[in-house]
Amino acid sequence: MGRYKRAIKLIKEKIPDTKKLTILDVGVGKETTEYLDLFKEVHTLDVDEKKILSVIKMSKGKIKYSLASGNKLPFKDKSFDVVSCVSTLDHVPNPKKAFEEVCRVAKKYVLIGQGNNLLSIHVQKYFAPITSEKPKDHLGHMCWIPFWKLQKLAKKEKLTLIDTNYWGMPISTIGNKLPSISINLSRFYFALYKK
C-alpha cells in the first residue's frame, strides 16, 4: 500500500461524512486526484505551476487551485474543513511557518505526511539557480521533521492527535541528483489531528 493510499485509509476510518467536507492539499501531486472521490470540494496549492496544471488536467478541471507558497496561504482562517500536507513541509524554507499556516486555514482536521528521519545526512546543492528549474520555494529536501518534533508543533497549535499511520522506507537511499545522500532510520508517517 503506497503513501497516499494510507492517507486515504486514515481519512476514511477517522473522518466522518467526508462527502460534506472541503479539503485543501498543500503541495500538489498526482495523488491529489484521489481526494475527488472522498470530498465535496478539492483545492490544491503549490509553487510549481507545471505540476498544478498537470493535476488539473488529470482531474478534468474538478480540482480548484492556487499558485502560492505553503509559507503564506492565500486563504482566510478556517477556510477548509480538512487541510492535507503530504511530503511538503520538508520542501519549504520555513516548515514551522508552513505548519502554522496549515493549521490557520484548517477548520476541523489537519493531515500531515512526512518522513520520520531520525538521522539524515544531506549534502545537496539547494541554492543552484543556474542548474535548477524549481521555484525558489521548492528547493529539494531542506529539512526533516521527525514525529516527535511535529507533536511539539501540534501542541503549540492546540491540535489533538486522532491517529497515526506509518509506511516503511528503505534504510538508505541516494537522491536522483548527486550529491545527495539520505539515511533513513525510520519510516514515513501520517498524523491526523483534530482542531
N, C-alpha and C positions, 0 to 999 in steps of 0.2 A: 504494500500500500504506500503510494507516494505521499509527499508532504501535504499537498492541498487536499488530498483525499482524507487525510487525518484531520485537517481543519474542518472540512465539511462534516465529517463524522461527529466531531466535537460540537459543532453548531447544531446539528440535527438532534443530538442527545440532550443538550443542555439549554437551548434557547427555544421556548415555546412560540408557536404561531409566527414563524419567520415570514410567511407569505404576507403578513400585515406590516412588516418592518422594512426600513430602508437601510442600506449598507454603503459605506464608503470604504474602498480598498485603496489604501495609501501605498503607492508603488505598484504599478500595473505589471501584469504578466498574463500570458495566455490563459492561465488558470483562473483569472478574474471572471471569465465567462461562466465558470462553474457555479457562481453565485446566482446566475439568472434563474435557475430552477428553484432556488430557495427563497428569494426575497422579492418584495413588491417592486422595489426600485434599486438599481445598482449604479453607483457613481464611482469613478476611479480618478486617480490623480498621480501624476508623475512629472519629472522634469524632462523626460525623453519623449519628444513629440512623435517620433517614428514608432516607438513601442505603443504609445497610446492609439495612434491611428490604425496600427495593425490589429489591436484588440477590438477596436470599434468596428473594423471591417469584419472580423470573425464573429462578432455579436450581431451583425446586420443592423447596426445602429441602435441596439437596445440599451447599451450602456452609456450613461452620461459621463462626461469627462471634464477635467480641468488640467491645464498645463501650469503646474506650480510646484514649489518646494515643500517637502514634508516639514521643514522648519518654520513655515509660515503658511498655514492652511487658510485659504480664502473663503472661509465659511463662518457663520455666526456660531456662538456657543450652542451646544446640544442640537446641531443640525441633522444628525443621523442617529438612528436607533442603535446601530452597530457600526463600529469602526474596526476594520481589519488592517493589520500592518505586518505582512509576512515577508521576511528576508529584505527588509527595508532599513531598519534602524542602523544596521552596520554599514550602510552606504551613504548616510547623510553626515555633513560636517559636525552637527551637534545633536547626537541621538537623544540626549536628555530633553532638549527643547522640542524635538520632534515628538517624543513620547508625551510631553505636556500638551502639545497641540492636538495629538490624537485624543487624549482624554478630554480636552476642552470641547471638541466638536462632537464627542460621543454623548448620546442621551442615556443609553441603558447598558451597553456592553462594549468591551474592548477585547479584541483578539490579537495577541502578539505571537508571531512565529519567528524564532531566532535560533541561531547556532549557539549551543551551550558550551563554548570552548573554554575549558579551564586553563589551557596553555596554548597560546598561539604565537608562532614566530612568523612575522611578516617582514619581508624586505621587498617592497614594491614601490615602483615609481608612480606615486599618486598624482604628482603635480607635473605632468608632462604634456602641456597643452599642444606642443607641436606634433606629438605622436598619437594623441588621443582625440577621438571624435565625441567622447562622452561629455555631457553638460557638466559645468563646474560643480554642481551639487551631487553628481554621481561619479565618484572618483575611485570606485573599487571598494574593497573591504577596508574601511577606515578604522573600524574598532569592532570589538566583540562584546556582547552583553550577556554574561552568564545569568542563569536563572536567579541566583541569589541577589544579583545587582538589580535585576528587573523588579524583584519583590520589594526592594528598598524604594525604588521609584514609585511603584504602585501604592505603597503605604503612604507616601507623601501626597499622592493624588486621592487618597481615601477610597481606593478600589478594594473590592473583596474578591479573592480568588475563588472561582467556582470549580475549575478543574484544569488539569494539565494532560498533555498527550505528548509522548516522545517518539521520535523517529530516528533510527540508527544511522550513523555515518561512518565512513571508513576511518581507521586510526590515523592515516596521513594522506594528504592529497597534495598534488602540485598544481598550482593555478595554470590557467591557459596562457597567461602572459608572464614570461620569466622576466626578472627574477621574482618569484612569489612562492613561498613555501608555507604551508599551514599544517600544524599538527593538532589534531582534534582529539582530546581525551574524553570527550563526552558526546552527546547527541544533540540533534536538532529538537527543539521543544516548541510546543504551543501552549500558551497560557490564556485562559478565558477568564475575564474579570467582569464583575457587575459593579455599576456605579451606585 
